[in-house]
Amino acid sequence: MGLPKRLTEQQIKFAQELVSNEGRKTKTECAIDAGYSKDRARVTASELTNPRKYPLVVKFIGEIREEYQKKYEINYGSHITELGKIRQEALKNKAWSAAVNAEVARGKAAGLYIEQKIIRTGKLDDLSADELETRMKQIIDEYSPILDGVEVEELKEKVKDKHYLSSSSSSSSSSSSSSSSSDSSSETT
């Protein structure tokens, strides 16, 4: 019998349906939409995507995918340009929020913004003086790039003063009721 030399209209439609609806439709749904029988759609879809049975269909699917990737390709230059166009259109329509969001997205793509999340566990009050000193050194070493212009000794003094104030206030409030003691220690972090 041999392999066919060209694709049928249904095979072409199946390949186009499959690629254009990738992630939204199953192969079976694409086969049904291409005109294949509902009773055999699952089997037909499987066969059409099998390179041993239908190499021309599989090759055509690959070609369409490649075209889609080129058409919707994203790279730095096109991304920044597109965001700039969106911003300009938003400004023209006086959609200030959308314009700001587009500009922020451009800045993020360009690496101008750095998002940081710092998750802190435990309390400084729970640390001994030595542990606090060690932790301060560790923090200063970790965050030294963003602490330019701040003297290390000045920073240490501020932290020590804050720690001294919070520990003295919690010890003085411990002589009063126990509920006020827990309140003051939860406020100082």
C-alpha positions as CSV (number, residue, x, y, z in Angstrom):
1,M,0.0,0.0,0.0
2,G,2.8,2.5,0.9
3,L,2.6,5.9,2.5
4,P,0.6,8.7,1.0
5,K,2.5,11.5,-0.7
6,R,0.4,14.3,0.7
7,L,-2.0,15.1,3.5
8,T,-5.7,15.0,3.3
9,E,-7.9,18.1,4.2
10,Q,-8.9,16.3,7.5
11,Q,-5.3,15.6,8.4
12,I,-4.4,19.3,7.8
13,K,-7.3,20.5,9.8
14,F,-6.5,18.1,12.7
15,A,-2.8,19.3,12.7
16,Q,-4.0,22.9,12.8
17,E,-6.6,22.3,15.5
18,L,-4.0,20.4,17.6
19,V,-1.4,23.1,17.5
20,S,-3.6,26.1,17.7
21,N,-5.5,24.7,20.7
22,E,-2.5,23.1,22.5
23,G,-3.3,22.9,26.2
24,R,-6.9,23.8,25.7
25,K,-8.2,20.8,23.8
26,T,-7.4,17.1,23.9
27,K,-6.2,15.3,20.8
28,T,-9.6,13.6,20.7
29,E,-11.5,16.9,20.6
30,C,-9.2,18.1,17.9
31,A,-9.9,15.0,15.8
32,I,-13.7,15.5,16.3
33,D,-13.4,19.1,15.3
34,A,-11.4,18.1,12.2
35,G,-14.3,16.0,11.1
36,Y,-13.3,12.5,12.2
37,S,-15.9,10.1,13.7
38,K,-16.7,10.6,17.4
39,D,-16.6,6.8,17.8
40,R,-13.0,6.5,16.6
41,A,-11.7,10.0,17.4
42,R,-9.5,8.9,20.3
43,V,-7.9,6.1,18.2
44,T,-7.6,8.3,15.1
45,A,-6.0,11.1,17.1
46,S,-3.5,8.6,18.6
47,E,-2.7,7.2,15.2
48,L,-2.3,10.6,13.5
49,T,0.3,11.7,16.1
50,N,2.2,8.4,15.7
51,P,5.2,9.0,13.4
52,R,5.3,5.4,12.3
53,K,1.8,5.4,11.1
54,Y,1.5,9.0,9.8
55,P,4.9,10.5,9.4
56,L,3.6,13.3,7.1
57,V,1.0,14.4,9.7
58,V,3.6,14.4,12.5
59,K,6.0,16.4,10.3
60,F,3.3,18.9,9.4
61,I,2.4,19.3,13.1
62,G,6.1,20.0,13.9
63,E,6.2,22.6,11.1
64,I,3.1,24.4,12.3
65,R,4.5,24.4,15.9
66,E,7.7,25.9,14.6
67,E,5.8,28.6,12.8
68,Y,3.8,29.4,15.9
69,Q,7.0,29.6,18.0
70,K,8.6,32.0,15.5
71,K,5.4,34.1,15.2
72,Y,4.9,34.4,19.0
73,E,8.6,34.3,19.9
74,I,9.6,36.5,22.8
75,N,12.9,38.0,23.3
76,Y,14.2,41.0,25.3
77,G,14.0,43.5,22.5
78,S,10.5,42.6,21.2
79,H,9.2,42.4,24.8
80,I,10.5,45.8,25.8
81,T,9.2,47.3,22.5
82,E,5.7,45.7,23.0
83,L,5.5,47.0,26.6
84,G,6.5,50.4,25.4
85,K,3.7,50.4,22.8
86,I,1.2,49.3,25.4
87,R,2.4,52.1,27.7
88,Q,2.0,54.7,24.9
89,E,-1.4,53.4,23.9
90,A,-2.5,53.6,27.6
91,L,-1.2,57.2,27.9
92,K,-3.0,58.2,24.8
93,N,-6.2,56.7,26.3
94,K,-5.5,58.4,29.6
95,A,-5.4,55.0,31.3
96,W,-2.7,56.1,33.8
97,S,-2.8,52.9,35.9
98,A,-2.2,50.7,32.8
99,A,0.6,53.0,31.6
100,V,2.3,52.8,35.0
101,N,1.9,49.0,35.1
102,A,3.4,48.7,31.6
103,E,6.3,50.9,32.5
104,V,7.0,48.9,35.7
105,A,6.9,45.7,33.7
106,R,9.4,47.2,31.3
107,G,11.6,48.1,34.2
108,K,11.4,44.6,35.7
109,A,12.2,43.1,32.3
110,A,15.2,45.4,32.0
111,G,16.3,44.3,35.5
112,L,15.8,47.7,37.1
113,Y,13.7,46.4,39.9
114,I,14.6,43.6,42.3
115,E,11.9,42.0,44.3
116,Q,13.0,40.8,47.7
117,K,11.0,38.9,50.3
118,I,12.5,38.5,53.7
119,I,10.9,36.0,56.0
120,R,11.9,36.4,59.6
121,T,11.2,33.8,62.2
122,G,11.7,34.1,65.9
123,K,12.2,37.3,68.0
124,L,15.4,39.3,68.7
125,D,14.3,39.3,72.4
126,D,14.8,35.5,72.5
127,L,18.5,35.8,71.5
128,S,21.4,36.1,74.0
129,A,23.8,39.0,73.5
130,D,26.4,36.7,71.8
131,E,23.7,35.2,69.5
132,L,22.4,38.7,68.7
133,E,26.0,39.9,67.8
134,T,26.5,36.8,65.6
135,R,23.2,37.4,63.9
136,M,23.9,41.1,63.4
137,K,27.3,40.3,61.7
138,Q,25.5,37.7,59.5
139,I,22.9,40.3,58.5
140,I,25.4,43.0,57.8
141,D,27.5,40.6,55.7
142,E,24.4,39.5,53.8
143,Y,23.0,42.9,53.2
144,S,26.1,45.0,52.9
145,P,25.5,45.8,49.2
146,I,22.2,47.6,50.1
147,L,23.6,49.2,53.2
148,D,26.1,51.4,51.4
149,G,26.6,54.7,53.3
150,V,25.6,53.3,56.7
151,E,28.5,52.8,59.1
152,V,28.6,49.3,60.6
153,E,29.2,50.6,64.1
154,E,26.3,53.1,63.8
155,L,24.1,50.2,62.7
156,K,25.2,48.0,65.6
157,E,24.6,50.8,68.1
158,K,21.0,51.4,66.8
159,V,20.2,47.6,67.0
160,K,21.8,47.4,70.5
161,D,19.9,50.4,71.7
162,K,16.7,49.1,70.3
163,H,17.3,45.7,71.9
164,Y,18.3,47.3,75.2
165,L,15.1,49.4,75.2
166,S,12.9,46.5,74.4
167,S,14.4,44.2,77.0
168,S,14.3,46.8,79.7
169,S,10.7,47.7,78.9
170,S,9.7,44.0,79.0
171,S,11.5,43.5,82.4
172,S,9.9,46.6,83.9
173,S,6.5,45.5,82.7
174,S,7.0,42.0,84.1
175,S,6.4,43.5,87.5
176,S,3.0,44.5,86.4
177,S,0.3,42.1,85.1
178,S,1.4,39.2,82.9
179,S,-0.9,40.2,80.1
180,S,0.8,43.6,79.7
181,S,4.2,41.8,79.6
182,S,3.2,39.7,76.7
183,D,1.8,42.7,74.9
184,S,5.0,44.7,75.1
185,S,7.2,41.8,74.0
186,S,4.9,41.2,70.9
187,E,5.2,44.9,69.9
188,T,9.0,44.9,69.8
189,T,10.4,43.0,66.9
